[in-house]
Amino acid sequence: MITPIYNKSGIQIDELSIDDDITFLEGRVSKGKTLYYKGIGCHYRFHHINDIVSPNEYSHIQKSDVFYAGYTVSKICYQNKFGIFQEPYQTFFPDFIGTCSQKEGNIVLNSYLFEKTSVEVIDCIQYDKINNQSYYILDYSCKRQKYLNHPNPKYLRDLIEYTVQSNWNFLWDKTSINDITYNGLVSDVADLFQSNAIEHKLGSVYSVLYSLGKLNHQYYLDLLKEFNLEHIDDKWYVFNAVSILSLNNVNVEPLLPCSSVSENYKHIVKNYLVTGKNCAYCACDMFAEFGEQVKSEYSKMIENQINKT
């Protein structure tokens, strides 16, 4: 397979040769005869930028649903092309569209250390030393079958309890359920990090509950039955995360200092949830400056919401 590499003007300047029969799957992941590849190209649809300098370059411009992701744009010179595009996909990370930067490097170590991984890293190939871009050759024991396609709440409970007890954490504002497999493993371990801090444990469990509940509420309710918990309104994504920590012998007293549900909720969100690692940090802390900026914006949003109530 030959993957074209395009510059910012959409002109092919190089190519990547892979000696395998490749089938594109999703995102920047493809499958060969037996193994998988991450970072050997994608079908271009859109990417994110901070500022619109030349609007005529784009057929689509829209403010991103994620407040810190700038604008979602579709660049005319990239459209209807498959390849690697020498422009960051996201505003705050250096991964070019369709491939991987050093940000993805955590996948190697985590795939060894995290016991419930479904991914094995076979090799990492740095094909662009100037821009520090690479691709990964991977194998997945789950064959990339997601939890949302074949849910089993017992497996998911086992995974959540393992992460809490072993101090592994998801980023709190990540759609973590999309990285969890049908058998309670994790397919993308690059964004996992270790910490015993209560704000990270809280955010980790919350990210699984919230993303599951928003994408399939019935599957979320099925999971709650495993823990003998209930859901009343959106505040219960937070309180159920607290309950799960307590069930796993985490001292949650600092999270519940107030006498009312409303005041405890405000306290938890303001002082613990948003202080954890968000997606802009990256699990490796390589981009902590961006994470701090996003944390500050989250804090302002929470403060405004609290003042309105």
Steps between C-alpha positions, in 0.01 A plus 500: 500500500617851416378790719544847349634775726360846425626844600273778627407590142376149429795421272655154532860539612585148613353155560498223757538141379350214707567142390158362589146478369333789682134562574410835653285468815433831676677814620868437430484120549529245219529122489745285311478127438548420869618816679372855542657836421449833672623808319538390138233738371131576501218610276496875555173643630586793727748633755521775762665843493511790742464794263342546157762689299396407146131397501504428126720196569208319664163371382382463859570715807327444831577583860596171664264339749806464725561851632880475495526337154462820296324454167412182314591551135509303177791609281418500130844386382485190725149388413441158339856395578650220707838552657702687757454876505777717646278705725396429861165327537437668835588851607722408794675176394769452230352186339460562128165400351504121454814424697664510846739731682697439820172549690405144412819359652330407829334210321827302506566509875133485600439193286754319721398643837122513474371149570166544323638616166368347179780648289852369443755733340697307238708792373523877475637647178611863491473579130533881529784605731474869413139527617524212750215298347464123534267208448440195719460134412255349748305189585165503682377200695150652486520548120380855574153390609364782717299475820216699342463228236498204742438627857562287807461702822685243710813539285471878516462494877812283524695750290384803700588331828840397367582857394394642838689242704817510289512881465451508123292787364321626191499872417188642663347669193581221253234281336663208676235241418612509137839364609347209694443163337214251520694290753602782732846578364641828368588530133665844513728507804700806391279736702514301824712628788579392854413699811348430839366858531128502569426762233645270233318192627175697508551639150595161362184326620288801406633498143393137453156552657427828323613390154308172531186674624502757225565251220267224625304577813354151533848344504590751770198399709596134453844579640350681799308182588836325539588755769148521647486871414233723346489803272278798575642779286835606350645578844492127560779440252716672759340346809506150351871544430545595866300195609712268286816642657353439844407142407867452412627623837594852392442758774243735347443716808683799345250491213193522722551773762161667460154414628316544170519312170524825306789640703692174490457485123638852457788420734595181315484647151679823586771368729561147373354408160630791293833501683579157358670434167298606197564393142722802427760385752572170330556217746878543485491867617693599188242771431430612857493866399200437274337288766530784750342742253207267444464437875478875551225527238309211657528668841357825361210312343426315825519822699252667266261205529526501878430873516182449298364240741 
